[in-house]
Amino acid sequence: MTTLENKIVIITGGSSGIGRAAALGFAGRGAKVVVTGRRAAPLEEMAATHSNITGLVADVAEPEDAARTIASAIDAWGRLDVLVNNAGAGALLPLSDTTADRIASIFAVNVIGPSLLAAAALPHLAATKGSILNISSTFGHKPAADLSHYAASKAALEHLTRCWALELAPDGVRVNAIAAGPTESGALTSMMGLSPEHALAIEEAERDQIPLKRRGSPDDVARWILHLADPASEWVTGQVIAVDGGLGLT
C-alpha cells in the first residue's frame, strides 16, 4: 500500500465525481496530485481537502492548456508518474439535432484534449516508466440512441488506449482505460446538461437495466484507477476494464 508514495499524478476534471475520488485516493496513499478544472472555486475546495492535492485552472478543450498543465507538475516536482484523462464532455444529441460545433465540442474534450496531454506528458512518463489512464464509458462499446457522438468519442478514446499501449511499450509507459458505467456523480445534470427531473428519470431507468441493480459510486471506479496506476500492475497495458455493474452485458 506504499507503492504510490511520492508519485506525481495529474487528474483532469478532478474536482468532482470520479476524478475527486481518485485524487483523494492517490493523496491518501502518499502521491502528490494536481487536479485540473475550468473553475477556480471547486479546485480551491478540493485542494483544501488534503495537503497533497493542488488545483490548476485549465480547460482540456483548449489546446494550449495541455502543455501548461504538464509543465505545472514538472515545475513543482520535477517529474510525472501518472496522467489520468478523466475530464469528459457529452450530450444527448439526436442525429437530427447534430451540428458541427456540437460534435467538435465533445471530441475536443474526449479525444483531442487527452491526445495533446498524453503527447506533452510522454517524455516525462518515459523517464519514470509511468502510465496513462483514460476514463471511458460503457457507451464506448455499447450502442445507445441519442448518444452517438458521445459514444463515438469514447470508442475513439478506447482505441487510442490500445494504439498508444503498443506505441509506448518500448518506452516502458503503460496505457489503460476504464469504461465506467453510470455513477452517482451528477454528470447527467453537469456534463449532459439535463434538468433534475430528466436526470432522475434516466437514473431510475439505468438502475433497472444494470444487472447489479445500482448505479456506481465514484469510489467504485476510483479504486480501479489507483490499481492500474500502481506499479504492481506493471504487466498490464492496452486494456479497457469495464466497471459498470454489468451494464455492458445487456
Secondary structure as GFF3:
##gff-version 3
##sequence-region A 1 250
A	DSSP	beta_strand	8	12	.	.	.	ID=ss1
A	DSSP	alpha_helix	17	28	.	.	.	ID=ss2
A	DSSP	beta_strand	32	37	.	.	.	ID=ss3
A	DSSP	alpha_helix	40	47	.	.	.	ID=ss4
A	DSSP	beta_strand	53	57	.	.	.	ID=ss5
A	DSSP	alpha_helix	63	77	.	.	.	ID=ss6
A	DSSP	beta_strand	82	85	.	.	.	ID=ss7
A	DSSP	three_ten_helix	95	97	.	.	.	ID=ss8
A	DSSP	alpha_helix	100	107	.	.	.	ID=ss9
A	DSSP	pi_helix	108	112	.	.	.	ID=ss10
A	DSSP	alpha_helix	113	128	.	.	.	ID=ss11
A	DSSP	beta_strand	131	137	.	.	.	ID=ss12
A	DSSP	three_ten_helix	138	140	.	.	.	ID=ss13
A	DSSP	alpha_helix	148	168	.	.	.	ID=ss14
A	DSSP	three_ten_helix	169	171	.	.	.	ID=ss15
A	DSSP	beta_strand	174	180	.	.	.	ID=ss16
A	DSSP	alpha_helix	187	190	.	.	.	ID=ss17
A	DSSP	alpha_helix	196	209	.	.	.	ID=ss18
A	DSSP	alpha_helix	218	229	.	.	.	ID=ss19
A	DSSP	three_ten_helix	231	233	.	.	.	ID=ss20
A	DSSP	beta_strand	240	243	.	.	.	ID=ss21
A	DSSP	three_ten_helix	247	249	.	.	.	ID=ss22
###
